[in-house]
Amino acid sequence: MAGTDDDFKLIFQDIDKKKLGFITIKELLLTLKNYGYKCFGSSVYMRSFKCKIVLNAALSKDCFERSGLPDDKKLDMQAYLDFMAKGPPVVHKIAMMRRVFNKLDSDRDGVLTKNELREASSVMGGKLSAGEIDKLMLLMDKNENNVVEIEEFISAFFEYDILKREAES
C-alpha cells in the first residue's frame, strides 16, 4: 500500500465500519496513524551521507485546515480521495515503510533486532545467512546500537532508491 486510490479506499472502508458513506476528519486522523501516517507533524531525518535532508513526512492537521475542511466536516469517499491525493508521494511511501517496519517488529519494542530480520527473511522465503544479516545490520544501524530504529529503516530504503537511480543513469 503505497498510495493508490485502491489503497486509500481500503483505509476509508476501515474507518467507515458502519458503512454510512462518510467519515469525519477526527476519525480519519485517528485511523491514519494505524496505517503508518504521522498526522501531527513529524519528521524523518535522513542521517546518512547520501541523504542529508529532512523530509516533513506528515499529513498534518494544517493540511486539513488549508483544505478548508473544519474538524467536524464529514467526508464522503470522493472528498477523502481528493484530500489523500494532495499528499506528496513521499508521505505515502514513508507511511507504507512504517507499516512494514511495524509488521517486522514482532515484539513491538520499536526496534528491529537481528533475530527479527532473520525471521522476516524466512517468512518472505529468502532466508538470509548470518553473514548477510550482519551486513544488513551494518548498512542500516547508523548509530551502531545493534538494533535498527524506524528512522534508520526508512533512511536505508531511501538510500537504496538513490543508489539504484544513480546506477541506472
C-alpha positions as MATLAB code, in Angstrom:
seq = 'MAGTDDDFKLIFQDIDKKKLGFITIKELLLTLKNYGYKCFGSSVYMRSFKCKIVLNAALSKDCFERSGLPDDKKLDMQAYLDFMAKGPPVVHKIAMMRRVFNKLDSDRDGVLTKNELREASSVMGGKLSAGEIDKLMLLMDKNENNVVEIEEFISAFFEYDILKREAES';
ca = [
       0.000    0.000    0.000;
       1.980    2.965   -1.209;
      -0.720    5.461   -2.039;
      -3.069    4.352   -4.812;
      -6.787    5.038   -4.919;
      -7.423    1.364   -4.149;
      -5.189    1.629   -1.073;
      -6.963    4.770    0.060;
     -10.373    3.150   -0.476;
      -9.373    0.319    1.865;
      -8.464    2.865    4.535;
     -11.797    4.670    4.040;
     -13.671    1.380    4.369;
     -11.740    0.585    7.543;
     -12.818    3.906    9.029;
     -16.411    3.680    7.777;
     -17.177    0.399    9.553;
     -20.875    1.238    9.813;
     -20.986    1.831    6.041;
     -22.508    5.297    6.394;
     -20.709    6.547    3.296;
     -18.814    9.260    5.129;
     -16.109    9.732    7.751;
     -15.107   12.661    9.933;
     -11.685   14.261    9.905;
     -11.253   13.244   13.526;
     -11.889    9.589   12.598;
      -9.521    9.917    9.668;
      -6.666   11.295   11.755;
      -7.074    8.592   14.380;
      -7.067    5.819   11.781;
      -4.259    7.139    9.573;
      -1.861    6.691   12.473;
      -2.605    2.943   12.375;
      -1.643    2.975    8.702;
       1.790    4.467    9.354;
       0.997    8.125    8.828;
       2.322   10.740   11.201;
      -0.635   13.063   11.424;
       0.524   15.853   13.659;
       3.814   16.996   12.250;
       6.742   14.666   12.486;
       9.950   14.491   10.542;
      12.046   11.645    9.321;
      15.700   12.550    9.402;
      17.924   11.046    6.769;
      21.214   10.784    8.618;
      23.496    9.172    6.096;
      25.973   10.866    3.820;
      23.724   10.161    0.821;
      20.591   11.652    2.405;
      21.398   14.857    4.240;
      17.821   16.051    4.007;
      14.839   16.342    6.274;
      11.500   15.141    4.984;
       8.430   16.601    6.584;
       6.574   13.345    6.295;
       3.261   14.158    7.808;
      -0.303   14.665    6.830;
      -0.765   17.318    9.456;
      -3.821   18.934   10.863;
      -2.625   22.032    8.989;
      -3.221   20.155    5.732;
      -6.866   19.814    6.664;
      -7.103   23.429    7.761;
      -5.529   24.607    4.493;
      -8.014   22.476    2.583;
     -10.817   24.488    4.194;
     -12.325   21.473    5.940;
     -13.402   22.034    9.575;
     -12.663   19.281   12.123;
     -16.285   18.157   12.262;
     -16.640   18.025    8.465;
     -17.907   14.752    7.100;
     -16.014   13.453    4.088;
     -17.572   11.194    1.524;
     -15.328    8.829   -0.437;
     -14.535   11.341   -3.204;
     -13.682   14.209   -0.825;
     -11.448   11.828    1.117;
      -9.729   10.569   -2.071;
      -9.186   14.151   -3.240;
      -7.572   15.028    0.083;
      -5.301   11.966    0.126;
      -4.225   12.642   -3.464;
      -2.928   16.063   -2.351;
      -0.341   14.422   -0.087;
       3.146   14.217   -1.577;
       4.026   10.678   -2.759;
       6.879   10.556   -0.237;
       4.368   10.834    2.611;
       2.539    7.742    1.383;
       5.805    5.872    0.778;
       7.032    6.595    4.305;
       3.681    5.508    5.754;
       3.995    2.229    3.854;
       7.535    1.738    5.192;
       6.313    2.370    8.750;
       3.678   -0.348    8.279;
       6.338   -2.778    7.030;
       8.608   -1.904    9.965;
       5.775   -2.438   12.447;
       4.999   -5.851   10.942;
       8.649   -6.870   11.199;
       8.906   -5.636   14.810;
       7.416   -8.818   16.272;
       7.900   -7.865   19.935;
       6.603   -4.302   19.383;
       9.565   -2.661   21.129;
      10.118   -0.092   18.357;
      13.367   -1.564   17.016;
      14.394   -4.435   14.761;
      16.914   -6.945   16.037;
      18.985   -9.408   14.048;
      16.536  -12.135   15.046;
      13.563  -10.136   13.743;
      15.372   -9.528   10.453;
      16.179  -13.241   10.242;
      12.536  -14.167   10.956;
      11.345  -11.664    8.349;
      13.673  -13.040    5.680;
      12.476  -16.559    6.461;
       8.801  -15.565    6.210;
       9.497  -13.857    2.880;
      11.111  -17.041    1.590;
      14.612  -15.614    1.322;
      16.259  -16.983    4.471;
      19.382  -14.813    4.808;
      22.584  -16.258    6.231;
      24.038  -14.952    9.497;
      26.673  -13.083    7.482;
      24.022  -11.451    5.288;
      22.044  -10.394    8.368;
      25.250   -8.879    9.808;
      25.803   -6.923    6.573;
      22.205   -5.742    6.584;
      22.555   -4.557   10.184;
      25.812   -2.777    9.334;
      24.094   -0.930    6.487;
      21.005    0.079    8.440;
      22.243    0.585   12.023;
      23.700    4.087   11.610;
      24.060    4.802   15.344;
      25.667    1.392   15.961;
      23.438    0.338   18.861;
      22.890   -3.173   17.419;
      19.237   -2.580   16.530;
      17.508   -0.851   13.627;
      15.243    2.010   14.607;
      12.383    3.094   12.386;
      14.225    6.193   11.131;
      17.222    4.045   10.179;
      14.951    1.572    8.416;
      13.249    4.287    6.368;
      16.546    6.029    5.659;
      18.062    2.777    4.368;
      15.295    2.401    1.807;
      15.672    5.985    0.616;
      19.420    5.432    0.290;
      18.753    2.270   -1.709;
      16.413    4.197   -4.038;
      19.060    6.888   -4.567;
      21.823    4.355   -5.270;
      19.546    2.408   -7.612;
      18.688    5.572   -9.590;
      22.373    6.553   -9.762;
      23.289    3.089  -11.091;
      20.555    3.255  -13.728;
      21.668    6.651  -15.060;
];
